[in-house]
Amino acid sequence: MSTTTQTATRSANTDVQTLAAGTYRYRVEVLRVASPVVLEVGLAPVGEHLPFRPGQHAMLGVREPDVPERAYSIANAPRPDGRVRLLVTRYAGGITSGWIHDRLARGDEVILDGPHGSLVADPSLDGPVLLLAAGCGVAPVSAVAESLLASQPHREVTLLFSGRTPAHLLQRTRFEDLQRRHEQFSYDFTLTRDRSSRWHRRVPHMLGRLIGDLSGWEVFIAGNEHFVRASRDAVHVLGAEASSVHTEEFLADPSPQLECQPVS
Ligand SMILES: Cc1cc2nc3c(=O)[nH]c(=O)nc-3n(C[C@H](O)[C@H](O)[C@H](O)COP(=O)(O)OP(=O)(O)OC[C@H]3O[C@@H](n4cnc5c(N)ncnc54)[C@H](O)[C@@H]3O)c2cc1C
């Protein structure tokens, strides 16, 4: 670690224990096309590893002067070996996401600065949990789900994902596997550009029928600005308390995403 500062992270209604934020060296271990627009990046620490809470993100820096560092959520709960997975959407004209998709190679060294963010579970809450994600918003909620299923198995966890087509269903196999192994976990999805699927409405319009009353629930919402804002309004209408709703907006004004090329 080369620098250390203190970053206080705060959830919707409670202070989260402060973790030391700093910069950490990582090596690229895995590059895998995860959907037509998303590359999965697996990183292994070189030396000391980034401490973080499930749902937090880090600033990723590459060793290129013209490629600015950007925030990426960590898609797994903390592991003893410090390995982390990121899911990176490729945006048209996006400098850093484009560089990661086109130029990042296995064996490259990158820097993670963190931990940052407040999309973390409130330890004082004990009720059911609703996770809502669109696109790469699935990264932080996936980490939260993994952690809650292991540490608080009495809590029901429901994950609802919004994708465009079946090919955009990030981590579908993993979530279906978790659903088989944990009876308290349920996973469902809606496809906004495929009307043949069971659900093809937008998440905010489905919640009333799918779940109903959300009083007493802890809710996590992550994705683009429009998804997050519309979902937040919908869960409030259904009775979720503002203090139990955690949100993370990824990109204020996303431009069209580009199809990924296969990674060698
Ligand atoms: C807390 C947090 C967590 C995040 N986690 C993830 C994650 O897990 N996965 C993920 O893929 N992304 C995540 N993001 C988004 C990520 O940080 C970057 O914003 C994203 O990768 C785009 O960066 P870029 O450099 O490729 O694009 P940029 O070069 O910054 O541009 C992004 C897009 O916006 C357009 N644009 C740029 N500037 C303007 C402007 N002024 N007006 C209009 N349009 C403009 C560009 O043309 C481009 O299409 C997260 C963001 C935050 C804040």
The ligand as a Tripos MOL2 file, in Angstrom:
@<TRIPOS>MOLECULE
LIG
   53    58     1     0     0
SMALL
NO_CHARGES

@<TRIPOS>ATOM
      1 C1        -19.8610    4.2930   -7.2440 C.3       1 LIG1
      2 C2        -19.7130    3.8800   -8.6960 C.ar      1 LIG1
      3 C3        -19.5500    2.5330   -8.9890 C.ar      1 LIG1
      4 C4        -19.4290    2.1280  -10.3160 C.ar      1 LIG1
      5 N1        -19.3110    0.8040  -10.5920 N.ar      1 LIG1
      6 C5        -19.2500    0.3970  -11.8880 C.ar      1 LIG1
      7 C6        -19.1750   -0.9980  -12.2000 C.ar      1 LIG1
      8 O1        -19.1440   -1.8820  -11.3320 O.2       1 LIG1
      9 N2        -19.1170   -1.3340  -13.5250 N.ar      1 LIG1
     10 C7        -19.1440   -0.3830  -14.5280 C.ar      1 LIG1
     11 O2        -19.0850   -0.7440  -15.6930 O.2       1 LIG1
     12 N3        -19.2050    0.9310  -14.2370 N.ar      1 LIG1
     13 C8        -19.2440    1.3330  -12.9560 C.ar      1 LIG1
     14 N4        -19.2810    2.6820  -12.6690 N.ar      1 LIG1
     15 C9        -19.1390    3.6590  -13.7800 C.3       1 LIG1
     16 C10       -17.6230    3.8890  -14.0490 C.3       1 LIG1
     17 O3        -17.0240    4.5050  -12.9370 O.3       1 LIG1
     18 C11       -17.3640    4.8010  -15.2540 C.3       1 LIG1
     19 O4        -18.1670    5.9380  -15.1320 O.3       1 LIG1
     20 C12       -17.6810    4.1010  -16.5770 C.3       1 LIG1
     21 O5        -16.8300    2.9690  -16.7340 O.3       1 LIG1
     22 C13       -17.4610    5.0630  -17.7430 C.3       1 LIG1
     23 O6        -16.1410    5.5450  -17.6940 O.3       1 LIG1
     24 P1        -15.3600    5.8610  -19.0580 P.3       1 LIG1
     25 O7        -14.0740    6.5320  -18.7200 O.co2     1 LIG1
     26 O8        -15.3230    4.6580  -19.9020 O.co2     1 LIG1
     27 O9        -16.3400    6.8420  -19.7680 O.3       1 LIG1
     28 P2        -16.1840    8.4210  -19.9520 P.3       1 LIG1
     29 O10       -15.0660    8.6870  -20.8860 O.co2     1 LIG1
     30 O11       -16.1710    9.1110  -18.6490 O.co2     1 LIG1
     31 O12       -17.5760    8.6840  -20.6470 O.3       1 LIG1
     32 C14       -18.7470    7.9140  -20.2950 C.3       1 LIG1
     33 C15       -19.7920    8.0620  -21.3570 C.3       1 LIG1
     34 O13       -20.4180    9.2890  -21.1720 O.3       1 LIG1
     35 C16       -20.2050   10.1030  -22.2760 C.3       1 LIG1
     36 N5        -19.8490   11.3880  -21.7430 N.ar      1 LIG1
     37 C17       -18.6890   11.7410  -21.1730 C.ar      1 LIG1
     38 N6        -18.7300   12.9940  -20.7670 N.ar      1 LIG1
     39 C18       -19.9620   13.4620  -21.1110 C.ar      1 LIG1
     40 C19       -20.6350   14.6870  -20.9610 C.ar      1 LIG1
     41 N7        -20.0520   15.7380  -20.3740 N.pl3     1 LIG1
     42 N8        -21.8910   14.7670  -21.4050 N.ar      1 LIG1
     43 C20       -22.4930   13.7470  -21.9760 C.ar      1 LIG1
     44 N9        -21.9270   12.5410  -22.1400 N.ar      1 LIG1
     45 C21       -20.6710   12.4200  -21.7270 C.ar      1 LIG1
     46 C22       -19.0920    9.5000  -23.0790 C.3       1 LIG1
     47 O14       -19.2920    9.6920  -24.4500 O.3       1 LIG1
     48 C23       -19.2160    8.0520  -22.7250 C.3       1 LIG1
     49 O15       -20.0980    7.4090  -23.5600 O.3       1 LIG1
     50 C24       -19.4290    3.0870  -11.3530 C.ar      1 LIG1
     51 C25       -19.5700    4.4480  -11.0340 C.ar      1 LIG1
     52 C26       -19.7120    4.8420   -9.7270 C.ar      1 LIG1
     53 C27       -19.8710    6.3060   -9.4330 C.3       1 LIG1
@<TRIPOS>BOND
     1     1     2 1
     2     2     3 ar
     3     2    52 ar
     4     3     4 ar
     5     4     5 ar
     6     4    50 ar
     7     5     6 ar
     8     6     7 ar
     9     6    13 1
    10     7     8 2
    11     7     9 ar
    12     9    10 ar
    13    10    11 2
    14    10    12 ar
    15    12    13 ar
    16    13    14 ar
    17    14    15 1
    18    14    50 ar
    19    15    16 1
    20    16    17 1
    21    16    18 1
    22    18    19 1
    23    18    20 1
    24    20    21 1
    25    20    22 1
    26    22    23 1
    27    23    24 1
    28    24    25 2
    29    24    26 1
    30    24    27 1
    31    27    28 1
    32    28    29 2
    33    28    30 1
    34    28    31 1
    35    31    32 1
    36    32    33 1
    37    33    34 1
    38    33    48 1
    39    34    35 1
    40    35    36 1
    41    35    46 1
    42    36    37 ar
    43    36    45 ar
    44    37    38 ar
    45    38    39 ar
    46    39    40 ar
    47    39    45 ar
    48    40    41 1
    49    40    42 ar
    50    42    43 ar
    51    43    44 ar
    52    44    45 ar
    53    46    47 1
    54    46    48 1
    55    48    49 1
    56    50    51 ar
    57    51    52 ar
    58    52    53 1
@<TRIPOS>SUBSTRUCTURE
     1 LIG1         1 GROUP 0 **** ****
